[in-house]
Amino acid sequence: MLLLPGAMPVCDLSLDVARLRSTRGLIRICLTATPANFPKCANDAQSVTRSIPATGPASGHAISFDGLPRGDYAIAVIHDENGNGKLDTFAGIPREGFGFSRNPAIAFGPPPFKAARFTVSGDADAQQVRMLYLL
């Protein structure tokens, strides 16, 4: 297949969110290629954010991101069980589920972009995020 001049090769990514504690609320996903905007995707016009019902695709089916330019990305996911649009905490400890691409070890706070970074380079790349619940 020939590419048009200036056209970027694009890829598709499939995301599986595993180990949800319940089917309440929403799954909020941030996919970004910009380290400074990870994990929140704030002020990132290039990021892709999605909010889907926890009873929907995230409860056992893949979530698709189509037409991504090839490159390095990181994913952050929260299980917003009460639907208030944020990750609730108690004394700085998340009360709702969270997870990151490549499932890095968690210490204090979110991992750096490089710990969650993966490369999208083919036609059918896939990632699985395992949710963590601390409370």
ABEGO torsion letter per residue (X at the ends): XBBBBGBBBBBBBBBBBBGBABABEBBBBBBBABAAAOAAGBGBAABBBBBBBAABAAAGBBBBBBGBBBEBBBBBBBBBAAGAGBBBBBGGBBABBBBBBGGBBBBBEBBBAAAABBBBABABBBBBBBBBBAX
